[in-house]
Amino acid sequence: MPRYCLFGDTVNTASRMESTGLPYRIHVNQRTVAILLSLQEGFKVDIRGKTELKGKGVEDTYWLVGREGFTKPIPTPPDLLPGLDEIPAERRRKLEKARPGQATPTGETPPPLSPVH
């Protein structure tokens, strides 16, 4: 029997982030970025771009890429394109109809919540 049971939107969000994540990368949402940066502990993030999260729509998501002063070697993930390039073309067209201007990969990154690496 499990020791803890978790319910609610947090579990759903975690599942969606995991299912759209990639190997050797830590996938986080805007809320997590805001919390990490507010700690002023030197966390570094790169914007991934707009990512479709099933049941939640399209959101800006980020990769946690390190921390200032962290000197232990970590695996280097392969270079990737922003998340929308991974959404099938048909679904991307539906997203563009539903949210004009939000679902088109342009190569531009939206402004972050606060300065990021």
PDB file as gemmi writes it, atoms N, CA and C in Angstrom:
CRYST1    1.000    1.000    1.000  90.00  90.00  90.00 P 1                      
ATOM      1  N   MET A   1       0.842  -1.172   0.000  1.00  0.00           N  
ATOM      2  CA  MET A   1       0.000   0.000   0.000  1.00  0.00           C  
ATOM      3  C   MET A   1       0.896   1.247   0.000  1.00  0.00           C  
ATOM      4  N   PRO A   2       0.572   2.233  -0.850  1.00  0.00           N  
ATOM      5  CA  PRO A   2       1.401   3.444  -0.884  1.00  0.00           C  
ATOM      6  C   PRO A   2       1.322   4.208   0.433  1.00  0.00           C  
ATOM      7  N   ARG A   3       2.407   4.849   0.754  1.00  0.00           N  
ATOM      8  CA  ARG A   3       2.466   5.637   1.982  1.00  0.00           C  
ATOM      9  C   ARG A   3       1.769   6.987   1.792  1.00  0.00           C  
ATOM     10  N   TYR A   4       1.834   7.533   0.584  1.00  0.00           N  
ATOM     11  CA  TYR A   4       1.218   8.824   0.304  1.00  0.00           C  
ATOM     12  C   TYR A   4       0.327   8.693  -0.913  1.00  0.00           C  
ATOM     13  N   CYS A   5      -0.754   9.431  -0.934  1.00  0.00           N  
ATOM     14  CA  CYS A   5      -1.626   9.507  -2.100  1.00  0.00           C  
ATOM     15  C   CYS A   5      -1.721  10.972  -2.506  1.00  0.00           C  
ATOM     16  N   LEU A   6      -1.467  11.234  -3.768  1.00  0.00           N  
ATOM     17  CA  LEU A   6      -1.513  12.603  -4.275  1.00  0.00           C  
ATOM     18  C   LEU A   6      -2.665  12.722  -5.258  1.00  0.00           C  
ATOM     19  N   PHE A   7      -3.389  13.823  -5.192  1.00  0.00           N  
ATOM     20  CA  PHE A   7      -4.534  14.051  -6.056  1.00  0.00           C  
ATOM     21  C   PHE A   7      -4.507  15.485  -6.569  1.00  0.00           C  
ATOM     22  N   GLY A   8      -5.262  15.713  -7.625  1.00  0.00           N  
ATOM     23  CA  GLY A   8      -5.485  17.079  -8.065  1.00  0.00           C  
ATOM     24  C   GLY A   8      -4.664  17.512  -9.256  1.00  0.00           C  
ATOM     25  N   ASP A   9      -4.750  18.808  -9.534  1.00  0.00           N  
ATOM     26  CA  ASP A   9      -4.132  19.388 -10.716  1.00  0.00           C  
ATOM     27  C   ASP A   9      -2.614  19.277 -10.708  1.00  0.00           C  
ATOM     28  N   THR A  10      -1.996  19.310  -9.548  1.00  0.00           N  
ATOM     29  CA  THR A  10      -0.537  19.204  -9.472  1.00  0.00           C  
ATOM     30  C   THR A  10      -0.063  17.889 -10.067  1.00  0.00           C  
ATOM     31  N   VAL A  11      -0.776  16.813  -9.768  1.00  0.00           N  
ATOM     32  CA  VAL A  11      -0.419  15.493 -10.296  1.00  0.00           C  
ATOM     33  C   VAL A  11      -0.589  15.483 -11.810  1.00  0.00           C  
ATOM     34  N   ASN A  12      -1.683  16.057 -12.301  1.00  0.00           N  
ATOM     35  CA  ASN A  12      -1.921  16.104 -13.748  1.00  0.00           C  
ATOM     36  C   ASN A  12      -0.846  16.926 -14.451  1.00  0.00           C  
ATOM     37  N   THR A  13      -0.502  18.072 -13.887  1.00  0.00           N  
ATOM     38  CA  THR A  13       0.537  18.911 -14.485  1.00  0.00           C  
ATOM     39  C   THR A  13       1.871  18.179 -14.515  1.00  0.00           C  
ATOM     40  N   ALA A  14       2.233  17.529 -13.417  1.00  0.00           N  
ATOM     41  CA  ALA A  14       3.495  16.781 -13.365  1.00  0.00           C  
ATOM     42  C   ALA A  14       3.516  15.689 -14.424  1.00  0.00           C  
ATOM     43  N   SER A  15       2.406  15.005 -14.600  1.00  0.00           N  
ATOM     44  CA  SER A  15       2.325  13.950 -15.612  1.00  0.00           C  
ATOM     45  C   SER A  15       2.502  14.519 -17.015  1.00  0.00           C  
ATOM     46  N   ARG A  16       1.857  15.645 -17.297  1.00  0.00           N  
ATOM     47  CA  ARG A  16       1.962  16.266 -18.630  1.00  0.00           C  
ATOM     48  C   ARG A  16       3.382  16.774 -18.890  1.00  0.00           C  
ATOM     49  N   MET A  17       3.996  17.347 -17.880  1.00  0.00           N  
ATOM     50  CA  MET A  17       5.369  17.837 -18.045  1.00  0.00           C  
ATOM     51  C   MET A  17       6.316  16.668 -18.296  1.00  0.00           C  
ATOM     52  N   GLU A  18       6.110  15.567 -17.585  1.00  0.00           N  
ATOM     53  CA  GLU A  18       6.963  14.391 -17.770  1.00  0.00           C  
ATOM     54  C   GLU A  18       6.769  13.810 -19.163  1.00  0.00           C  
ATOM     55  N   SER A  19       5.525  13.743 -19.623  1.00  0.00           N  
ATOM     56  CA  SER A  19       5.258  13.120 -20.921  1.00  0.00           C  
ATOM     57  C   SER A  19       5.758  13.966 -22.090  1.00  0.00           C  
ATOM     58  N   THR A  20       5.963  15.264 -21.887  1.00  0.00           N  
ATOM     59  CA  THR A  20       6.489  16.112 -22.963  1.00  0.00           C  
ATOM     60  C   THR A  20       7.963  16.453 -22.748  1.00  0.00           C  
ATOM     61  N   GLY A  21       8.556  15.900 -21.699  1.00  0.00           N  
ATOM     62  CA  GLY A  21       9.973  16.133 -21.423  1.00  0.00           C  
ATOM     63  C   GLY A  21      10.867  15.301 -22.324  1.00  0.00           C  
ATOM     64  N   LEU A  22      12.157  15.481 -22.165  1.00  0.00           N  
ATOM     65  CA  LEU A  22      13.134  14.760 -22.974  1.00  0.00           C  
ATOM     66  C   LEU A  22      14.270  14.266 -22.093  1.00  0.00           C  
ATOM     67  N   PRO A  23      14.999  13.234 -22.563  1.00  0.00           N  
ATOM     68  CA  PRO A  23      16.105  12.696 -21.758  1.00  0.00           C  
ATOM     69  C   PRO A  23      17.160  13.761 -21.438  1.00  0.00           C  
ATOM     70  N   TYR A  24      17.742  13.649 -20.270  1.00  0.00           N  
ATOM     71  CA  TYR A  24      18.817  14.534 -19.796  1.00  0.00           C  
ATOM     72  C   TYR A  24      18.376  15.980 -19.621  1.00  0.00           C  
ATOM     73  N   ARG A  25      17.090  16.204 -19.499  1.00  0.00           N  
ATOM     74  CA  ARG A  25      16.589  17.568 -19.335  1.00  0.00           C  
ATOM     75  C   ARG A  25      15.571  17.615 -18.203  1.00  0.00           C  
ATOM     76  N   ILE A  26      15.551  18.734 -17.499  1.00  0.00           N  
ATOM     77  CA  ILE A  26      14.567  18.961 -16.446  1.00  0.00           C  
ATOM     78  C   ILE A  26      13.585  19.997 -16.977  1.00  0.00           C  
ATOM     79  N   HIS A  27      12.348  19.562 -17.189  1.00  0.00           N  
ATOM     80  CA  HIS A  27      11.305  20.352 -17.820  1.00  0.00           C  
ATOM     81  C   HIS A  27      10.477  21.036 -16.730  1.00  0.00           C  
ATOM     82  N   VAL A  28      10.387  22.368 -16.757  1.00  0.00           N  
ATOM     83  CA  VAL A  28       9.642  23.096 -15.732  1.00  0.00           C  
ATOM     84  C   VAL A  28       8.705  24.118 -16.372  1.00  0.00           C  
ATOM     85  N   ASN A  29       7.668  24.499 -15.622  1.00  0.00           N  
ATOM     86  CA  ASN A  29       6.727  25.491 -16.131  1.00  0.00           C  
ATOM     87  C   ASN A  29       7.068  26.880 -15.587  1.00  0.00           C  
ATOM     88  N   GLN A  30       6.286  27.889 -16.012  1.00  0.00           N  
ATOM     89  CA  GLN A  30       6.566  29.282 -15.624  1.00  0.00           C  
ATOM     90  C   GLN A  30       6.506  29.479 -14.117  1.00  0.00           C  
ATOM     91  N   ARG A  31       5.581  28.816 -13.486  1.00  0.00           N  
ATOM     92  CA  ARG A  31       5.443  28.977 -12.031  1.00  0.00           C  
ATOM     93  C   ARG A  31       6.704  28.490 -11.311  1.00  0.00           C  
ATOM     94  N   THR A  32       7.237  27.358 -11.753  1.00  0.00           N  
ATOM     95  CA  THR A  32       8.460  26.827 -11.148  1.00  0.00           C  
ATOM     96  C   THR A  32       9.632  27.770 -11.395  1.00  0.00           C  
ATOM     97  N   VAL A  33       9.728  28.310 -12.608  1.00  0.00           N  
ATOM     98  CA  VAL A  33      10.800  29.264 -12.922  1.00  0.00           C  
ATOM     99  C   VAL A  33      10.717  30.473 -11.993  1.00  0.00           C  
ATOM    100  N   ALA A  34       9.512  30.994 -11.805  1.00  0.00           N  
ATOM    101  CA  ALA A  34       9.343  32.158 -10.935  1.00  0.00           C  
ATOM    102  C   ALA A  34       9.814  31.850  -9.511  1.00  0.00           C  
ATOM    103  N   ILE A  35       9.478  30.670  -9.018  1.00  0.00           N  
ATOM    104  CA  ILE A  35       9.896  30.287  -7.663  1.00  0.00           C  
ATOM    105  C   ILE A  35      11.414  30.149  -7.594  1.00  0.00           C  
ATOM    106  N   LEU A  36      12.007  29.437  -8.569  1.00  0.00           N  
ATOM    107  CA  LEU A  36      13.458  29.242  -8.559  1.00  0.00           C  
ATOM    108  C   LEU A  36      14.208  30.571  -8.620  1.00  0.00           C  
ATOM    109  N   LEU A  37      13.758  31.469  -9.488  1.00  0.00           N  
ATOM    110  CA  LEU A  37      14.446  32.752  -9.621  1.00  0.00           C  
ATOM    111  C   LEU A  37      14.248  33.632  -8.391  1.00  0.00           C  
ATOM    112  N   SER A  38      13.096  33.505  -7.740  1.00  0.00           N  
ATOM    113  CA  SER A  38      12.854  34.313  -6.535  1.00  0.00           C  
ATOM    114  C   SER A  38      13.770  33.905  -5.383  1.00  0.00           C  
ATOM    115  N   LEU A  39      14.279  32.685  -5.418  1.00  0.00           N  
ATOM    116  CA  LEU A  39      15.195  32.221  -4.374  1.00  0.00           C  
ATOM    117  C   LEU A  39      16.556  32.908  -4.456  1.00  0.00           C  
ATOM    118  N   GLN A  40      16.874  33.461  -5.621  1.00  0.00           N  
ATOM    119  CA  GLN A  40      18.157  34.125  -5.868  1.00  0.00           C  
ATOM    120  C   GLN A  40      19.329  33.228  -5.480  1.00  0.00           C  
ATOM    121  N   GLU A  41      19.249  31.967  -5.931  1.00  0.00           N  
ATOM    122  CA  GLU A  41      20.293  30.978  -5.651  1.00  0.00           C  
ATOM    123  C   GLU A  41      21.102  30.635  -6.900  1.00  0.00           C  
ATOM    124  N   GLY A  42      20.931  31.406  -7.969  1.00  0.00           N  
ATOM    125  CA  GLY A  42      21.733  31.205  -9.169  1.00  0.00           C  
ATOM    126  C   GLY A  42      21.236  30.134 -10.120  1.00  0.00           C  
ATOM    127  N   PHE A  43      19.960  29.747 -10.017  1.00  0.00           N  
ATOM    128  CA  PHE A  43      19.438  28.749 -10.946  1.00  0.00           C  
ATOM    129  C   PHE A  43      19.396  29.331 -12.352  1.00  0.00           C  
ATOM    130  N   LYS A  44      19.720  28.493 -13.341  1.00  0.00           N  
ATOM    131  CA  LYS A  44      19.743  28.916 -14.738  1.00  0.00           C  
ATOM    132  C   LYS A  44      18.691  28.124 -15.505  1.00  0.00           C  
ATOM    133  N   VAL A  45      17.904  28.841 -16.307  1.00  0.00           N  
ATOM    134  CA  VAL A  45      16.889  28.192 -17.129  1.00  0.00           C  
ATOM    135  C   VAL A  45      16.976  28.724 -18.548  1.00  0.00           C  
ATOM    136  N   ASP A  46      16.608  27.883 -19.496  1.00  0.00           N  
ATOM    137  CA  ASP A  46      16.471  28.285 -20.896  1.00  0.00           C  
ATOM    138  C   ASP A  46      15.024  28.064 -21.283  1.00  0.00           C  
ATOM    139  N   ILE A  47      14.475  28.964 -22.082  1.00  0.00           N  
ATOM    140  CA  ILE A  47      13.105  28.774 -22.525  1.00  0.00           C  
ATOM    141  C   ILE A  47      13.065  27.633 -23.539  1.00  0.00           C  
ATOM    142  N   ARG A  48      12.133  26.747 -23.370  1.00  0.00           N  
ATOM    143  CA  ARG A  48      11.913  25.683 -24.339  1.00  0.00           C  
ATOM    144  C   ARG A  48      11.005  26.214 -25.437  1.00  0.00           C  
ATOM    145  N   GLY A  49      10.033  27.004 -25.066  1.00  0.00           N  
ATOM    146  CA  GLY A  49       9.075  27.539 -26.015  1.00  0.00           C  
ATOM    147  C   GLY A  49       7.678  27.094 -25.643  1.00  0.00           C  
ATOM    148  N   LYS A  50       6.766  27.278 -26.555  1.00  0.00           N  
ATOM    149  CA  LYS A  50       5.385  26.881 -26.308  1.00  0.00           C  
ATOM    150  C   LYS A  50       5.287  25.362 -26.435  1.00  0.00           C  
ATOM    151  N   THR A  51       4.688  24.739 -25.439  1.00  0.00           N  
ATOM    152  CA  THR A  51       4.551  23.288 -25.397  1.00  0.00           C  
ATOM    153  C   THR A  51       3.100  22.954 -25.124  1.00  0.00           C  
ATOM    154  N   GLU A  52       2.543  22.026 -25.895  1.00  0.00           N  
ATOM    155  CA  GLU A  52       1.170  21.595 -25.654  1.00  0.00           C  
ATOM    156  C   GLU A  52       1.151  20.625 -24.485  1.00  0.00           C  
ATOM    157  N   LEU A  53       0.351  20.949 -23.486  1.00  0.00           N  
ATOM    158  CA  LEU A  53       0.156  20.069 -22.340  1.00  0.00           C  
ATOM    159  C   LEU A  53      -1.291  19.600 -22.388  1.00  0.00           C  
ATOM    160  N   LYS A  54      -1.485  18.331 -22.681  1.00  0.00           N  
ATOM    161  CA  LYS A  54      -2.820  17.761 -22.862  1.00  0.00           C  
ATOM    162  C   LYS A  54      -3.744  18.170 -21.715  1.00  0.00           C  
ATOM    163  N   GLY A  55      -4.889  18.710 -22.086  1.00  0.00           N  
ATOM    164  CA  GLY A  55      -5.867  19.126 -21.094  1.00  0.00           C  
ATOM    165  C   GLY A  55      -5.594  20.490 -20.489  1.00  0.00           C  
ATOM    166  N   LYS A  56      -4.454  21.095 -20.809  1.00  0.00           N  
ATOM    167  CA  LYS A  56      -4.094  22.391 -20.236  1.00  0.00           C  
ATOM    168  C   LYS A  56      -3.853  23.444 -21.313  1.00  0.00           C  
ATOM    169  N   GLY A  57      -3.744  23.014 -22.568  1.00  0.00           N  
ATOM    170  CA  GLY A  57      -3.479  23.955 -23.639  1.00  0.00           C  
ATOM    171  C   GLY A  57      -1.999  24.122 -23.905  1.00  0.00           C  
ATOM    172  N   VAL A  58      -1.653  25.248 -24.500  1.00  0.00           N  
ATOM    173  CA  VAL A  58      -0.265  25.542 -24.851  1.00  0.00           C  
ATOM    174  C   VAL A  58       0.297  26.516 -23.814  1.00  0.00           C  
ATOM    175  N   GLU A  59       1.452  26.179 -23.258  1.00  0.00           N  
ATOM    176  CA  GLU A  59       2.099  27.027 -22.252  1.00  0.00           C  
ATOM    177  C   GLU A  59       3.565  27.207 -22.603  1.00  0.00           C  
ATOM    178  N   ASP A  60       4.135  28.312 -22.150  1.00  0.00           N  
ATOM    179  CA  ASP A  60       5.588  28.456 -22.218  1.00  0.00           C  
ATOM    180  C   ASP A  60       6.180  27.516 -21.182  1.00  0.00           C  
ATOM    181  N   THR A  61       7.160  26.728 -21.601  1.00  0.00           N  
ATOM    182  CA  THR A  61       7.856  25.858 -20.656  1.00  0.00           C  
ATOM    183  C   THR A  61       9.351  26.087 -20.805  1.00  0.00           C  
ATOM    184  N   TYR A  62      10.102  25.604 -19.834  1.00  0.00           N  
ATOM    185  CA  TYR A  62      11.522  25.910 -19.727  1.00  0.00           C  
ATOM    186  C   TYR A  62      12.315  24.660 -19.389  1.00  0.00           C  
ATOM    187  N   TRP A  63      13.628  24.725 -19.638  1.00  0.00           N  
ATOM    188  CA  TRP A  63      14.567  23.692 -19.193  1.00  0.00           C  
ATOM    189  C   TRP A  63      15.385  24.276 -18.048  1.00  0.00           C  
ATOM    190  N   LEU A  64      15.459  23.547 -16.949  1.00  0.00           N  
ATOM    191  CA  LEU A  64      16.389  23.908 -15.877  1.00  0.00           C  
ATOM    192  C   LEU A  64      17.744  23.392 -16.326  1.00  0.00           C  
ATOM    193  N   VAL A  65      18.715  24.288 -16.517  1.00  0.00           N  
ATOM    194  CA  VAL A  65      19.993  23.884 -17.124  1.00  0.00           C  
ATOM    195  C   VAL A  65      21.185  23.944 -16.174  1.00  0.00           C  
ATOM    196  N   GLY A  66      20.999  24.425 -14.974  1.00  0.00           N  
ATOM    197  CA  GLY A  66      22.123  24.440 -14.049  1.00  0.00           C  
ATOM    198  C   GLY A  66      21.952  25.460 -12.953  1.00  0.00           C  
ATOM    199  N   ARG A  67      23.068  25.691 -12.291  1.00  0.00           N  
ATOM    200  CA  ARG A  67      23.098  26.635 -11.179  1.00  0.00           C  
ATOM    201  C   ARG A  67      24.497  27.232 -11.099  1.00  0.00           C  
ATOM    202  N   GLU A  68      24.570  28.522 -10.908  1.00  0.00           N  
ATOM    203  CA  GLU A  68      25.872  29.183 -10.788  1.00  0.00           C  
ATOM    204  C   GLU A  68      26.661  28.560  -9.644  1.00  0.00           C  
ATOM    205  N   GLY A  69      27.930  28.294  -9.905  1.00  0.00           N  
ATOM    206  CA  GLY A  69      28.793  27.733  -8.880  1.00  0.00           C  
ATOM    207  C   GLY A  69      28.721  26.223  -8.750  1.00  0.00           C  
ATOM    208  N   PHE A  70      27.832  25.569  -9.501  1.00  0.00           N  
ATOM    209  CA  PHE A  70      27.731  24.110  -9.450  1.00  0.00           C  
ATOM    210  C   PHE A  70      28.815  23.551 -10.360  1.00  0.00           C  
ATOM    211  N   THR A  71      29.766  22.817  -9.801  1.00  0.00           N  
ATOM    212  CA  THR A  71      30.943  22.412 -10.575  1.00  0.00           C  
ATOM    213  C   THR A  71      30.993  20.931 -10.916  1.00  0.00           C  
ATOM    214  N   LYS A  72      30.055  20.132 -10.414  1.00  0.00           N  
ATOM    215  CA  LYS A  72      30.071  18.706 -10.746  1.00  0.00           C  
ATOM    216  C   LYS A  72      29.671  18.525 -12.207  1.00  0.00           C  
ATOM    217  N   PRO A  73      30.298  17.570 -12.909  1.00  0.00           N  
ATOM    218  CA  PRO A  73      29.932  17.357 -14.312  1.00  0.00           C  
ATOM    219  C   PRO A  73      28.510  16.805 -14.427  1.00  0.00           C  
ATOM    220  N   ILE A  74      27.779  17.317 -15.402  1.00  0.00           N  
ATOM    221  CA  ILE A  74      26.435  16.809 -15.675  1.00  0.00           C  
ATOM    222  C   ILE A  74      26.350  16.451 -17.152  1.00  0.00           C  
ATOM    223  N   PRO A  75      25.476  15.495 -17.517  1.00  0.00           N  
ATOM    224  CA  PRO A  75      25.351  15.119 -18.931  1.00  0.00           C  
ATOM    225  C   PRO A  75      24.904  16.312 -19.771  1.00  0.00           C  
ATOM    226  N   THR A  76      25.422  16.395 -20.970  1.00  0.00           N  
ATOM    227  CA  THR A  76      25.026  17.458 -21.885  1.00  0.00           C  
ATOM    228  C   THR A  76      23.946  16.922 -22.812  1.00  0.00           C  
ATOM    229  N   PRO A  77      22.727  17.473 -22.735  1.00  0.00           N  
ATOM    230  CA  PRO A  77      21.664  16.995 -23.612  1.00  0.00           C  
ATOM    231  C   PRO A  77      21.875  17.488 -25.035  1.00  0.00           C  
ATOM    232  N   PRO A  78      21.272  16.806 -26.003  1.00  0.00           N  
ATOM    233  CA  PRO A  78      21.388  17.258 -27.393  1.00  0.00           C  
ATOM    234  C   PRO A  78      20.657  18.579 -27.587  1.00  0.00           C  
ATOM    235  N   ASP A  79      21.076  19.356 -28.598  1.00  0.00           N  
ATOM    236  CA  ASP A  79      20.389  20.601 -28.927  1.00  0.00           C  
ATOM    237  C   ASP A  79      19.007  20.276 -29.466  1.00  0.00           C  
ATOM    238  N   LEU A  80      18.053  21.121 -29.118  1.00  0.00           N  
ATOM    239  CA  LEU A  80      16.672  20.900 -29.533  1.00  0.00           C  
ATOM    240  C   LEU A  80      16.050  22.185 -30.035  1.00  0.00           C  
ATOM    241  N   LEU A  81      14.997  22.028 -30.829  1.00  0.00           N  
ATOM    242  CA  LEU A  81      14.196  23.155 -31.274  1.00  0.00           C  
ATOM    243  C   LEU A  81      13.112  23.408 -30.234  1.00  0.00           C  
ATOM    244  N   PRO A  82      12.497  24.594 -30.213  1.00  0.00           N  
ATOM    245  CA  PRO A  82      11.418  24.849 -29.264  1.00  0.00           C  
ATOM    246  C   PRO A  82      10.297  23.820 -29.374  1.00  0.00           C  
ATOM    247  N   GLY A  83       9.543  23.663 -28.312  1.00  0.00           N  
ATOM    248  CA  GLY A  83       8.523  22.632 -28.179  1.00  0.00           C  
ATOM    249  C   GLY A  83       7.490  22.564 -29.283  1.00  0.00           C  
ATOM    250  N   LEU A  84       7.086  23.681 -29.883  1.00  0.00           N  
ATOM    251  CA  LEU A  84       6.044  23.625 -30.902  1.00  0.00           C  
ATOM    252  C   LEU A  84       6.468  22.835 -32.124  1.00  0.00           C  
ATOM    253  N   ASP A  85       7.756  22.762 -32.389  1.00  0.00           N  
ATOM    254  CA  ASP A  85       8.213  22.006 -33.543  1.00  0.00           C  
ATOM    255  C   ASP A  85       7.971  20.516 -33.358  1.00  0.00           C  
ATOM    256  N   GLU A  86       7.705  20.094 -32.125  1.00  0.00           N  
ATOM    257  CA  GLU A  86       7.448  18.691 -31.847  1.00  0.00           C  
ATOM    258  C   GLU A  86       5.960  18.361 -31.909  1.00  0.00           C  
ATOM    259  N   ILE A  87       5.089  19.371 -32.050  1.00  0.00           N  
ATOM    260  CA  ILE A  87       3.651  19.145 -32.145  1.00  0.00           C  
ATOM    261  C   ILE A  87       3.325  18.809 -33.596  1.00  0.00           C  
ATOM    262  N   PRO A  88       2.565  17.722 -33.827  1.00  0.00           N  
ATOM    263  CA  PRO A  88       2.199  17.368 -35.202  1.00  0.00           C  
ATOM    264  C   PRO A  88       1.522  18.535 -35.915  1.00  0.00           C  
ATOM    265  N   ALA A  89       1.760  18.644 -37.226  1.00  0.00           N  
ATOM    266  CA  ALA A  89       1.280  19.786 -38.014  1.00  0.00           C  
ATOM    267  C   ALA A  89      -0.232  19.969 -37.914  1.00  0.00           C  
ATOM    268  N   GLU A  90      -0.991  18.877 -37.971  1.00  0.00           N  
ATOM    269  CA  GLU A  90      -2.454  18.992 -37.910  1.00  0.00           C  
ATOM    270  C   GLU A  90      -2.909  19.589 -36.578  1.00  0.00           C  
ATOM    271  N   ARG A  91      -2.323  19.133 -35.500  1.00  0.00           N  
ATOM    272  CA  ARG A  91      -2.680  19.665 -34.183  1.00  0.00           C  
ATOM    273  C   ARG A  91      -2.245  21.124 -34.064  1.00  0.00           C  
ATOM    274  N   ARG A  92      -1.084  21.462 -34.640  1.00  0.00           N  
ATOM    275  CA  ARG A  92      -0.595  22.842 -34.595  1.00  0.00           C  
ATOM    276  C   ARG A  92      -1.567  23.769 -35.325  1.00  0.00           C  
ATOM    277  N   ARG A  93      -2.131  23.307 -36.465  1.00  0.00           N  
ATOM    278  CA  ARG A  93      -3.109  24.117 -37.198  1.00  0.00           C  
ATOM    279  C   ARG A  93      -4.353  24.368 -36.342  1.00  0.00           C  
ATOM    280  N   LYS A  94      -4.815  23.336 -35.628  1.00  0.00           N  
ATOM    281  CA  LYS A  94      -5.975  23.497 -34.745  1.00  0.00           C  
ATOM    282  C   LYS A  94      -5.669  24.495 -33.633  1.00  0.00           C  
ATOM    283  N   LEU A  95      -4.469  24.414 -33.090  1.00  0.00           N  
ATOM    284  CA  LEU A  95      -4.076  25.350 -32.038  1.00  0.00           C  
ATOM    285  C   LEU A  95      -4.039  26.778 -32.569  1.00  0.00           C  
ATOM    286  N   GLU A  96      -3.537  26.950 -33.785  1.00  0.00           N  
ATOM    287  CA  GLU A  96      -3.445  28.283 -34.377  1.00  0.00           C  
ATOM    288  C   GLU A  96      -4.846  28.858 -34.588  1.00  0.00           C  
ATOM    289  N   LYS A  97      -5.808  28.015 -35.001  1.00  0.00           N  
ATOM    290  CA  LYS A  97      -7.180  28.491 -35.172  1.00  0.00           C  
ATOM    291  C   LYS A  97      -7.778  28.916 -33.834  1.00  0.00           C  
ATOM    292  N   ALA A  98      -7.512  28.124 -32.807  1.00  0.00           N  
ATOM    293  CA  ALA A  98      -8.084  28.404 -31.492  1.00  0.00           C  
ATOM    294  C   ALA A  98      -7.411  29.583 -30.807  1.00  0.00           C  
ATOM    295  N   ARG A  99      -6.116  29.751 -31.059  1.00  0.00           N  
ATOM    296  CA  ARG A  99      -5.339  30.803 -30.378  1.00  0.00           C  
ATOM    297  C   ARG A  99      -4.439  31.505 -31.383  1.00  0.00           C  
ATOM    298  N   PRO A 100      -4.999  32.365 -32.216  1.00  0.00           N  
ATOM    299  CA  PRO A 100      -4.199  33.029 -33.247  1.00  0.00           C  
ATOM    300  C   PRO A 100      -2.967  33.714 -32.667  1.00  0.00           C  
ATOM    301  N   GLY A 101      -1.831  33.468 -33.326  1.00  0.00           N  
ATOM    302  CA  GLY A 101      -0.585  34.107 -32.933  1.00  0.00           C  
ATOM    303  C   GLY A 101       0.156  33.429 -31.799  1.00  0.00           C  
ATOM    304  N   GLN A 102      -0.488  32.490 -31.105  1.00  0.00           N  
ATOM    305  CA  GLN A 102       0.163  31.839 -29.971  1.00  0.00           C  
ATOM    306  C   GLN A 102       0.775  30.502 -30.336  1.00  0.00           C  
ATOM    307  N   ALA A 103       0.296  29.858 -31.383  1.00  0.00           N  
ATOM    308  CA  ALA A 103       0.721  28.490 -31.661  1.00  0.00           C  
ATOM    309  C   ALA A 103       1.593  28.370 -32.896  1.00  0.00           C  
ATOM    310  N   THR A 104       2.152  29.461 -33.361  1.00  0.00           N  
ATOM    311  CA  THR A 104       3.002  29.418 -34.540  1.00  0.00           C  
ATOM    312  C   THR A 104       4.462  29.523 -34.135  1.00  0.00           C  
ATOM    313  N   PRO A 105       5.277  28.494 -34.465  1.00  0.00           N  
ATOM    314  CA  PRO A 105       6.695  28.603 -34.122  1.00  0.00           C  
ATOM    315  C   PRO A 105       7.349  29.677 -34.975  1.00  0.00           C  
ATOM    316  N   THR A 106       7.925  30.678 -34.352  1.00  0.00           N  
ATOM    317  CA  THR A 106       8.518  31.783 -35.100  1.00  0.00           C  
ATOM    318  C   THR A 106      10.017  31.863 -34.914  1.00  0.00           C  
ATOM    319  N   GLY A 107      10.527  31.061 -33.986  1.00  0.00           N  
ATOM    320  CA  GLY A 107      11.939  31.169 -33.666  1.00  0.00           C  
ATOM    321  C   GLY A 107      12.201  32.238 -32.624  1.00  0.00           C  
ATOM    322  N   GLU A 108      11.175  33.090 -32.372  1.00  0.00           N  
ATOM    323  CA  GLU A 108      11.318  34.117 -31.354  1.00  0.00           C  
ATOM    324  C   GLU A 108      10.866  33.541 -30.026  1.00  0.00           C  
ATOM    325  N   THR A 109      11.458  34.016 -28.963  1.00  0.00           N  
ATOM    326  CA  THR A 109      11.042  33.556 -27.646  1.00  0.00           C  
ATOM    327  C   THR A 109      10.278  34.661 -26.953  1.00  0.00           C  
ATOM    328  N   PRO A 110       9.196  34.295 -26.257  1.00  0.00           N  
ATOM    329  CA  PRO A 110       8.450  35.314 -25.541  1.00  0.00           C  
ATOM    330  C   PRO A 110       9.262  35.829 -24.367  1.00  0.00           C  
ATOM    331  N   PRO A 111       8.958  37.019 -23.883  1.00  0.00           N  
ATOM    332  CA  PRO A 111       9.730  37.541 -22.758  1.00  0.00           C  
ATOM    333  C   PRO A 111       9.531  36.672 -21.528  1.00  0.00           C  
ATOM    334  N   PRO A 112      10.611  36.347 -20.807  1.00  0.00           N  
ATOM    335  CA  PRO A 112      10.487  35.528 -19.606  1.00  0.00           C  
ATOM    336  C   PRO A 112       9.917  36.341 -18.449  1.00  0.00           C  
ATOM    337  N   LEU A 113       9.551  35.636 -17.391  1.00  0.00           N  
ATOM    338  CA  LEU A 113       9.035  36.302 -16.198  1.00  0.00           C  
ATOM    339  C   LEU A 113      10.060  37.249 -15.609  1.00  0.00           C  
ATOM    340  N   SER A 114      11.306  36.825 -15.596  1.00  0.00           N  
ATOM    341  CA  SER A 114      12.415  37.641 -15.122  1.00  0.00           C  
ATOM    342  C   SER A 114      13.670  37.133 -15.811  1.00  0.00           C  
ATOM    343  N   PRO A 115      14.800  37.788 -15.669  1.00  0.00           N  
ATOM    344  CA  PRO A 115      15.994  37.378 -16.411  1.00  0.00           C  
ATOM    345  C   PRO A 115      16.323  35.902 -16.200  1.00  0.00           C  
ATOM    346  N   VAL A 116      16.591  35.225 -17.318  1.00  0.00           N  
ATOM    347  CA  VAL A 116      16.975  33.818 -17.273  1.00  0.00           C  
ATOM    348  C   VAL A 116      18.291  33.637 -17.983  1.00  0.00           C  
ATOM    349  N   HIS A 117      18.923  32.502 -17.737  1.00  0.00           N  
ATOM    350  CA  HIS A 117      20.216  32.176 -18.350  1.00  0.00           C  
ATOM    351  C   HIS A 117      20.048  31.957 -19.833  1.00  0.00           C  
TER     352      HIS A 117                                                      
END                                                                             
